[in-house]
Amino acid sequence: MTTLVEPHATRSGGSPAPAEAARRRRLGPELHWRILVVGLLTVFAVYFLLPVYWLVVASTKSTDQLFGSFGLWFSEPRLIDNLRNVLTHDDGIYLRWAVNSVLYAGVGSAVATLISAMAGYALAKYRFRGREALFNLILAGVLIPGTALALPLYLMISKVGMANTYWAVLLPSMVSPFGVYLCRMYAATAVPDSILESARMDGASERRIFTTLAVRIMSPALVTVFLFQFVGIWNNYFLPLVMLSDPALYPITLGLTSWQSFADRQPELYQLTVGGALLSVLPLMVAIVVLQRFWRGGLTEGSVKA
């Protein structure tokens, strides 16, 4: 009959076994690094969330409380009344600005994502003369800041008679050099050539291969391009400032700036600007929450036949 003996975790006298002592020595520096990382992430989180917290607190105050009370704590809550004033001021012009922002950001980012997907896929999977030169030209477009292109774009748009129209903001927003770059890099690494060859052998057209296979595999990159472009267009201020002069065509960013510029003569516009800024961040939060589920891997698992 064999008797099982539990291994002793400690030596005689209560000292830890060599293996246990070595494990504790290894965990010591690792634990310190974890504490340091968590501490740094906490500091960054507070840094980024503090302005949002201030915006929420300030949106609950009246104009007098906005300047006469502690900025990081609530006074008499007036959030509903303040938001109602934002939406009804000047015959509801804020709602018009919101619709314009949705139009500019939604249509612009959708078309830019589609163009980026097609261009990136073609640059990654098709060989043609001048491909690298064209890609380098696109990279140059990534390096040029948008503010440097605003005036030339205005001169071009004005030349064809589309200044101070929706097209003046929409057309420049439909092109994303960074989106093309990202889609090319992602398609080159994530779309296997074996899948494309199998589809061609099965008789699928190039259009069907792109729409049914490549787009599905590239969906994480496309969501990233869409969100980057959506946020960039939604927060864009300089391009609408150059292109538009009619307040009815303003996006939210330009509209809130126009309110703030008149706040010295109409102090209530300070509170309307704060409340409008709070409402303006809600669509971005919704878009990120809804689209983040598309950031997932493993889309190509099982797609190659054995």
N, C-alpha and C positions, 0 to 999 in steps of 0.2 A: 504494500500500500504506500502510495507516494503522497507526501504532504507538501502543499504549496506554501511557500514562505514569501510574505510581502517584502519587497525590497525596502531597505531602510533609507529614508530621505535624508537622515542626518547620521553623522558619526557619533560614537560614544562621547558623551559630554555635551551634546546638543548642537554641535557645529554643523553647518550645512554641508551636504555632500559636494564633491568637486564639480559635478555636472550642474547642480543647482546654483552653486556660487558663480560658475561661468555664465549661466543664463542671466543671472541678476546683473552681472557686470555688463553684459551686452545690452540689456534692457535699459540700463541707466542713461547712457547717451541718447538712445532712441527716445526715451521718455522726455528728455530735455528738449530734443528737437520738436517733438509733438507739441509740447507746451509753447515753444517759441512760435511755431507755425500758427497754432490756434490763436495766440495773442495777436500776431500780425494780421490775421484774417479778421479778427474782431475789430481792430483799429480801422482797417480799410472799410469794413461794413458800416461802422459808425460814421466814418468820413463821407461815404456815399449816401447813407440814409438820413443823415441829419438835415440836409436841405429839403428832402421830401417831408420829413416830420415838421420842419418849420412851415412849409407850404400848407400842410393840413391845419396846423394851429392857426396860422394867419388867416386862413379862409373862414374861420369861425368867428372872427372879430369884426366889429364895426370899424369905420375909418378912424374914429377917435382912439379906439382901443389899439389899433394897429401901430400907432406911434406913441401911445401913452401907457402901455403895459409891457410886462416882460415878454420878450419875443418867443420864448420856448415853452410857455405855459398858457393854458386856456383861460379866457375870461368868461364873459357871458356868451354862451354859444349862440351864434346866429347863422349857422351854415346854410340852412334851407333858404332863409331870406336872402342871404348873399348870392347864392346860386340862382335864385329866381330873378334877382336884379340883373345878374350877368346875362341871362337868357332873354330878358325882356327889354334891356336898355336899347334905345335908338331903334325901336321897332324890330327887335330881335336880330340885329346885325351880326351878333356872335354866331347864331345858328347858320347864317349864310357863310361866314368865314369857316365854320366847321365843315360844312358841305364842300366848300372849295378845297380845304385841306385833304379831305377824304378822296376827292376826285384827283387832285394832283398826286398824292402819295399812293393811292390804290392803283390807278391806271398806270402811272409812271413806273412804279415798281413791278407791276405785273408784266408790262411790255419789256422793261429792261431785263427781267429774269428770263423771259422767253428768248430774247435776242442773245443774251449771255449764254444760255444753254445751247442754242444752235451753233453759235460761233465757237464756243469752247469745245463742243463735241467735234465739230469739223476740224478745228486746229489740232485736236488730239488724235483723231482716228483716220484722217484722210491726208495723203501726201500729195502736195501740189507745189508748183514753182512759186517761190516768194512766200512760202508759209512762215518761215522764221523771221523774215523781214517784216511781214505784217504783224506777227506777234510782238516783235520788238517795238513797233509803232504803237501798239496797244499799251505795252508797258510804259512807254513815254507818256501816254495819256493818263496813266495811274499817277505818275509823279507830278503832273501839273495841277496846282491847286485850282479849285473851282472859281475862286475869286478872280484869278487871273484871266479866266475865260468869260466872265460875265459881260464885260464891255464889248469884246468882239461878237459874242452871241447876240447882244442887244442890237448892234449895228446890222448884223445879218437878218435878224428877225424883223427889224424895222424896215429894212430894204424891201422885204416881200409883203409888207403891210400887215404883219401879225402882232405888232407891239400892242401892249395893253389888251390882250386877249388871253383866253385860257391856253391857247397853243403856245404862247410865249413862254410859259412855265412848263407845259407838258412835254414839248419836244426835247428840250435839253435833259429832262428827267428820264427819258426813255433809253438813255445810253449809259452804260456802266462799264468802263474799262476794267475796273477791279473785278466786276462780276464775270467778265470774259476770262480774265486771268485765273480766277478761282475755279471756274467750270472746266477750263482746259486742264489744270493741274489735277482736279478730282477725276475727270473722265479718263485721263491717261493712266491713273493708278487703280481706279475702282471699276472700270468697265473692261472686263476681260475680252481680248480679241477672240478667244475661243467661242464665246457666246455669239459674237457677231458673225463669225464664220459658220457656226451651226445654223443660225437664222437664215443666212444667205443660201446655204445648202437646202434648207427646207422651203425655199422659194419666197421668203419675205422680202418686200421692197425696202429700200433704204429709209423711206419715210416711216414705214411701220416699225422697222427696227429702232429708229430713234424714239418714236412716240410710245411704244409699248415696252421696250427694254431699257434703252439708255436713260430716258426720263425717270423711270422708276428707280433705277440704280443710283442715279445722280440726285435723288430727291433731298438728301441732307444738304448737299451743296446748294441746291436751288432754293431751299428754305432759308439758308444763310444769306444768299444774295438778296432774296426778297425782303428779309427783315432789315438788312443793312441799308438797302435802297429806300425802304419805307421810312425808316427812322431818319435817314439823311434828308429825304424830301420833306417829311413832316416838320423837321426842325430847321429847314432851310429858310434863311431870312434875306440874304443878300440878293439872290437871283430874283425873287418876287419884287424886292425893293427897286431893282434896276428896270424890270420889265413892266411893272404895273403902276398905273396912276389912278385907277378907278377903285374906290374902297369896296365896291360890291364884288370885286374879283380877288380881294386880299385873302391869303390864308390866315390861320390863327396867329402865327408868329408876327406877321406884319400888322395885323389888326390890333393885337395887344400892345405893340410898340406905339401905334398911333394913339391908343388910349393913354398910355403913359406920357406921351409928349404933351397932352393937354391936361394932365393931372394938376399942374400948378394952378390953373385957372378953375378947374373942377376937381376938388380934392376927393370926391367920391369915386373918381376913376382909379385911384390907387387901389381901393378894395376890389373894384371890378376887374382890374388887371390881375390881382392875386387869385381871385376866384376863377377867372378864365384860364390862368396858368394851371390850376389844379385840374380843371376839366380837360385841358389839352393833353395831359399825360395819361388819362384813362385809356384812350384807344391804343396807345403803345403798350400798356400793360396787358390789355386784352389780346393784342396780336401776339405778344411773346408767349403768353400762357397757352393760347390755342395752338400755336405752331410748334411749340417746343417738343411735342410728342413725335414730330417727324424726324427729330435728331436721333436716329437709332442706327445701329450697325447691323450687319448680318443680312443685308438685303439680297446678296448674291448667293447665299447658302443654298445649295441644292439646285441651282440654276444650270449647272453644267452636267450634262448627262454622262454617266459612267461608260 
